[in-house]
Amino acid sequence: MTDNEIGRRGHAGWLAGVAGLAAVGSLAGVTVARSLTRRVTDDDPYAGEDFELLDADRSSVVTTTDGVPLAVREVGPTDAPVTVVFAHGFCLRMGAFHFQRARLSEQWGDQVRMVFYDQRGHGQSGAAPPDTYTVTQLGQDLEAVLAVVAPRGPVVLVGHSMGGMTVLSHARQYPQSYPTRVVGAAIISSAAEGVARSPLGEILKNPALEAVRFTARYAPGAVHRTRGLARAVIAPILRAASYGDEKISPSVVAFSEKMMHGTPIVTLVEFLHALEVHDEAAALPTLAKIPTLIACGDRDLLTPVESSREMAAALPKSELVVVPGAGHLVQLEQPEVIDDALVRLVERATPSKLVALTRRLRERVRPRG
């Protein structure tokens, strides 16, 4: 198929996709723009915040089994009693855990090492063949990270959105690591299955996205011609769904949009397809062996609160945290709630000696009311 034929197919898909936008209803078009406008405020507590804090941390590169370099950052001593590994979500990068890195590194001190990495095709990690952009592969990438940075000692996994699906995928593929190696897990703004039932499912049906995906796979040289098609479909939805509160910091909004805009178009369309076919419900019996945190915002339009409730119901050692007024990026919108929940998770998941130490440290750090 020639580039001209690819272009014609992409244009036809785009025209059909425009019509398909009507199915998304109030999430699309002018309504989205107005909604986004309402969700910023002149009061910006994070004006001047250094959102690139992670770039100054210890860095390394982990190479996956199929040769993809993953950018890794870590804070805390390598011999800390427990390691907490963070996996970010779709169209983001490790900086999505900025507030967790900033506060928890002070709170935990030398008792916990935190490890962050960019998923394949995101941030500073390498691109990969499009057919490897699957949730199954992400679980294998997480195992590669653990093998290099945390081969021994207890590990707690934290995943947001697609990162939560990464944790589920890892649990399904490596059940022998639970609870011998992985002693706790947090699934934030995610779902074990059924993403197609959410408003995101309507987006996934848009023919424009399939046209761009076809181009990315079979005529990568022409993908720049369809770059705007996919972004026009998905970007307004992601922006509108990111936050639920009308008083969200403009600096936080700008930071999250910068991450989204920096995601390559091939990564965007391929992982959208991966989310469409995602089903990691088979991982739940494995996660049921360990303490878990299930957290979400009650205004999350991409992975609605029902998905979190379903997972929590299947996990007898889980704590369910529903954050009022928060959207999909709950760890950026209401970081204190998520930070506190992660502290409780690590206390539940680790030996009693560490629990006592982290509790005393928390009480010393937290301001007295």
C-alpha positions, 0 to 999 in steps of 0.5 A, a space after each residue: 500500500 502506497 503512502 497516498 493510499 494510506 493517506 486516503 484511508 486515514 482521511 476517510 477514517 478521520 471523516 468517520 471519526 468526526 461523526 463518531 465524536 457525537 457518541 461521546 456526548 458532553 465530553 467532546 467539542 465545545 463542551 470540553 473546552 468550556 469544562 476545562 476552562 471552569 476547572 482552573 483557578 487564579 489561586 495557584 498553590 503550586 506556582 513555581 513548583 519544580 515538577 522536574 524533581 525526579 530528573 535529579 535523582 539517581 538514574 539508571 537504564 534497565 534493558 527489557 528482554 526484547 532490548 528496550 531501554 527503560 529510564 529509571 530514577 530512584 531515591 532512598 538507600 539501596 539497602 532500605 528495608 523495603 522498595 516501593 516501585 511506581 508504574 505510571 499511566 497512559 500518556 504520562 511518565 514517571 513525573 506523574 508521581 511527583 507529589 508522592 516522590 516529594 513528600 514520601 521521600 521525606 516521610 519515609 527517610 532511609 526506611 524506604 527506597 522508591 523506584 520510578 520508571 518510564 514505561 516503554 514508548 513514554 518519557 525518556 524510555 525507548 520506543 519499541 515495535 508497535 506490536 509490543 505495546 500491550 499490557 502483557 508486555 508491560 507486566 514483563 517490563 515491570 519484572 525486568 525492572 524488579 530483577 535489576 533494581 530490587 532482586 532481593 527484599 520486600 517490594 510494594 508495587 504502585 500503579 496508576 491507570 495503565 500502571 495499575 494494569 501493569 501491576 495486575 499483568 505482573 501478578 497474573 504472569 508471575 504469581 510465584 512472586 506473591 507474597 514471597 517478593 511482592 508484599 503489597 500493591 496499590 492500584 490507583 484509578 484503574 480497572 481489572 477489565 471492562 474499560 470498554 464499558 466506560 466513556 473511554 470505550 466510546 473513544 476507542 470505537 472512533 474510526 479515526 483512531 483505527 486509521 491512525 493505528 493502521 498507518 503507524 503499523 504499516 506506513 510509519 513514514 506517513 504517520 506524521 500526516 495523521 498525527 493531528 487526527 488522533 490528538 483531536 479525538 483523544 486529547 480533549 477527552 483526556 484533559 476533561 477527564 483528568 481532574 474533577 475539582 474546579 479549583 485545580 492548580 493551573 500549574 498542575 494542569 499545565 504539567 499533566 498536559 505537557 506529559 500528555 503532549 509529549 507522548 508519541 502518537 504511535 504510543 498513544 494509539 497503540 496503547 489505546 488499543 491495548 486498553 480496549 482489549 485489556 482483561 487482567 481479572 485473572 490476576 485478582 486471586 494472586 493479589 488477594 494474597 497480599 495487602 492492597 490499596 484500591 484508590 480512585 476519584 469519584 469523578 473519574 470518567 476513564 476508569 469509573 469508581 465502579 471498577 475500583 469497587 469491583 476490584 476491592 470486593 475481590 480482594 479481602 486484604 484491600 483498603 478502598 479509598 474513594 476521593 470525593 471530587 477527584 478525577 482520573 489523575 487523583 494522585 496529582 489532584 489530591 496527593 495528600 489522600 493518596 500519600 496517606 493511603 500509601 503510608 498505610 499500605 506499606 505499614 500493613 505490608 511490611 514487618 512490624 519493625 518497619 511499621 513502628 519506624 515509619 509510624 514514628 517518622 510520620 508522627 514527627 513529620 506531620 504538622 500538629 493541628 
